[in-house]
């Protein structure tokens, strides 16, 4: 993992752990990570009728739709656990809406990237879960 990711920290406008800023920063770190392993980021927070898709990334072979879950702790569970059935259905509908709009003909998958922050607002873990299903 790059030194950028190891030393990253987050702070909101007031210096508190505002969930919006934590989520946005988690998405920024996830995008940086995906670029570091060869992906091109096509969209961040792509809007569909069914909700936003956090990141859409591509290599020559595959299109990846990423749900990013940033956590200040695992007190309420891992990020993947926050992708419940309803969230999964909305995400899949959004994916198919994107595919219909762009007429993509290649392979695709849905991934979850969990980003965990310490009490000192530093990223302590990034976990890339590939090709998730519910």
N, C-alpha and C positions, 0 to 999 in steps of 0.2 A: 504494500500500500504506500502511496506517495506521502512525502512529508506534509504536503498540503492537507491531506485528509487526516493525518495523525495529529496535527496541531490545530485543527479547526475548532472554533468556538462560536457560540451564538449569543447574541444579546439583542433584546428588543429595544424600542425607542426609550423605554423607561428603565432598561437594564433588567427587567424581569423576564421570566420565561413565558411570554405570551405564546399561546399555541399557534397562532397564525405565523409568527416569525419563526418559531421552531419548525413548523411544517415547511415553510418556504425555504429555510436554510437546509433542511433535510433534503428537499428536492434539488437544491443547488449542488449539494455534496454527491447525491446520487447521479446527477448529470455528469459531474466531473469524473466520478468513478467509471461510468459507462464510456465516456470518451477515452479514458485511460486504457480500456480494454478493446478499443477499436470501433466503437459505435459512433455514429453521427446522430446528434439529437435533432430530430425534425420539428418537434413541438414540445413546449412545456405548458402545462395546464390547458390542454386542448378541450374546448367547450363542445359538448354535444347536448342534445335534448334530454339526455339521461344523466347528465353530470359531467364533471371534468375528468379527463384522463391525465394523470400527473405528468408522465413523460411518454413520448413516442420516439423510439430510437431505431436505427437501421444499420445493418451491415449489408454486404453484397448478397448474403444468403437469406436473411430473415428480418422481419419487422417485429419489434418488441414493444408491447404496451406495458408500461410500468406503473404500478400503484406504489407510492412511496409512503411509508409509515414512520414518522419520527416520534421517538419516545424519550421522555426525560428519565424514565425508569421503567422497570418491568412490573411495577406494582399492580397495574391493571392488565397485565399480560403482554405477550409479544405483539409486534405489529401485525403479523399474519393473523392473529386471533381477532383483530379488529375488522378483518375482511369477512363479514358475516354473509349469510345467504343473500340478503337484500342488496348489499353492496356488490356482491359478485354478479348478480343479475343485472344491475345497473351498469356495471363495468362492461359486461359482455355485450349489452345492447349498444353501449357507446363504441365499443370496438367494431361491431358490425356496421354501425352508422358511418364510422370513419372508412371502413373498407368499401362500403357502397359509394361514398363520395369520391374516393380516389381510384376505384377500380383496381386495387392492388391484386395481383394474381399469384404472388409468391407465398412462401410459408410465413406464419406468424405465430406468436405465443404471448401469453400474459405472465409477467413476472411481478414479484413483490420485492421491494428493497426496504429492509428495516434499517433505520439509523437510530442508534441509541446514544444519548448524551449523558455526561456525568453531572453531578451536582455543581461542578465548577463550569458548566456550560461548554465542555469540550466533548467532541465526538469520541466515544470509546469503542464503538463497534458499528460496522456496516456489514449487513448480511444480505446477499443476493440469492433469492429463492426463485429458481427458474421453472417456467412452464407449470404454473400452479393450476389446480382444478379444485372445485368445491365438492 
